[in-house]
Amino acid sequence: MSHIQYTIHRSGTYYYNRRVPKHAVETYGRFIRQALSKDRDEAEAYAKRLNNVLEGSWCNQSSVKPVDVASVVESFKPKSVLLSEMAEEYLSLRKIDQTPPRVALEAFLALAGDRDVSEYTREDAKLFVRHLTMKGNKTTTMRRRVNSLSAILNYAYSELDLDKRNPFSRLLIKGEGEDTFRRGVFTNDQLRQGYERALSSSSTVKLIMPILGETGCRLAEVVGMKVDDIDLENDLIHIRPNQARRLKTSNSERTLPLVGYAKLALIKALEMSDGEYLFPQYIKDGKCYATHASNALNKWLKKDFDGLTAHCLRHKLRDRLRAVECPSDMIDQIGGWRSVGGVGVRYGRGYAMEQMKGWIEEIALSVMPKRYADQLDA
């Protein structure tokens, strides 16, 4: 076994052991001896790094800059950091919807415990998947949970400089994709029926339905909308991030024309707003609780429309635009979808508002009752 430079081995432990140059004796004493590790490879790595630090300290013979040798060696050792701590750091840096990763993290920690990030194994990851399966989660949900945890661990391993395989990497989920189903869609008659019920109701949450159905917005985009985002003078709404809620992607920021039932619902919602947010009941402590609005709205929709949900409205709008042969990149621009039509569609500034308004008006459901005429003309 070859000797490790500047070390001695005593009682199962490797020590850094080196004579100090004459010009640095006053600062360090004649010898430096410091425990490194019981593991030979680890001790060799620490000795090389400490050697570099010390030589940097006393390289200038006229001015020796002292270092705390014990603290330096301690800094070489891998830090023990809990998964929950790394998750908080990761989430504080990422501009993403924090609900999915937090749900995944909570379930995993309850199952495998909050341990040092380096301790989790492939068996922990497989146990998590089995747990989700037994809970009845669909495979798409399971994949989202796995991907969330994988991203947190990738961040942790990178930040802590750990050479370790991510236990969630390339994890197979049995029957993945086989339990998917096509979402149902509203008929035009169901849409008009729902819009009329929403406008005649005293429930503010029901007003979200016509706004979603006639703009194609995501629910959180509407629930977290500020009053300043609404321009009734020009019949426009601005979908943009604010303090209470982020947007899903960079493509999500957009301006949309406001017509028909969507305009009527917004006018009524504005009358019940607090002057800052359109739906203030879902803004608490500066955060948008879109999930609460989703639960309330879906409870009504599922009951009255055979299990259909708010997200089905977004699917329906895309189908309606396809039916009138609206260009696919225009559809993506209206819905804030990431376009998959190639690099070219990302060049330029997109379609003009008048063009977008033309397509929205073509699919808009006509407002039948005369009692709405004054509001639409306002």
C-alpha positions, 0 to 999 in steps of 0.5 A, a space after each residue: 500500500 503506497 504512502 499518502 503524502 503528509 499523513 500518518 496512520 495511528 489507531 485506525 485514523 489517518 492524520 495530516 502531519 507536516 513540518 511547517 516552513 520556517 517563515 510560517 512557524 510563528 503562525 502555525 508552530 513547528 508541526 501541523 497534525 490534524 485528524 482527517 478520516 478513517 477511510 484511506 481514499 477519503 483521507 488522501 483526498 482531504 490531505 491533498 486539498 488541505 495541502 493546497 490551502 496551507 501552501 496558499 496560506 504561506 506562499 508569501 514569506 513576508 505575510 503569512 495568512 493563517 487558516 483554521 486547519 480544523 475548520 478547513 478539514 471539516 468543510 471538506 466533509 459532506 454536509 448532512 442536509 435534510 431533504 425538506 431543507 433542500 426542497 425549501 431551497 429549491 422551491 424558493 429559487 424556482 418560479 413554478 407552481 409549488 403545489 405539485 412538488 409540495 404534495 409529492 414531498 409531503 407524501 414521500 416524507 410521511 412514507 420514507 422519513 425526512 433524512 439526509 438527501 444522500 441516504 435515499 435509495 432505489 427501494 425508497 423510490 419503488 416503495 413510494 410508487 407502490 404506495 401511490 398505486 395502493 392509494 388509487 392514484 392514476 399513472 399520470 399523477 404518479 409520474 408527476 409526483 416522481 418527476 417532482 421529487 426527482 427534480 428536488 434530488 437532482 438539485 440537492 446532488 448538484 448543490 452538495 456536489 454528491 456523486 450519486 444516482 438519483 433513485 427516481 431516475 428512469 423509474 418505471 411505473 407499471 401500466 403507465 398510460 393505460 389508465 388514461 381517458 379522454 376528457 369529456 367536452 361540453 356541447 354548445 347547448 350545455 355551455 349556453 345553459 351553464 352561462 345563463 345559470 351563472 349570470 342569473 345566480 348570486 354565486 360569484 364562483 359560477 361566473 368563472 365558467 363563462 369567462 373560462 369557456 369564452 376565453 380559454 384561460 386556465 382557471 388560476 389565470 382567471 381566479 388570480 386576475 387583478 381588476 387592473 388586468 381588465 380593460 372594458 373600454 377596449 374589451 380586453 383582458 391581460 393575462 399577466 403574473 402578479 404578486 398572488 399568482 404566477 403564470 404556468 409558462 412564458 407563453 401564458 402571458 398574453 392579451 385576449 379580446 373580451 366578447 359575449 358571455 365572458 364580458 357579461 360575467 366579468 362585468 358582474 364579477 367586477 361589481 362584487 370585487 374589492 377593487 383590487 382582485 376580481 375574486 378576492 375571496 380566493 386571495 388570502 395572505 397575498 396568495 391565490 388559492 385557485 384550488 379552492 375555486 376549482 373545487 367549488 366550481 367543479 362541484 357544481 359542474 360535475 353535478 349539473 353537467 354529467 361529471 364535466 369539469 372546468 378544465 373541459 371548458 379549455 379543451 372545448 374552446 380548442 375544439 371550437 377553434 379547430 372546427 372553424 379552421 383557425 390556424 394552430 399557432 393562433 389557437 396556441 396564442 389564444 390559449 397560452 399553449 406552447 406551440 409545437 409547430 417548429 422553430 418558425 412559429 416563435 419568430 415575430 410578435 404573433 397575430 394582431 389583436 384584430 385577427 385574434 378578435 375575429 376568430 374569437 367572435 366567430 366561435 362566440 355563442 350569441 347572447 340571446 336575452 335582450 336584458 344583456 344588450 345594454 351591458 354588451 353595448 356599454 
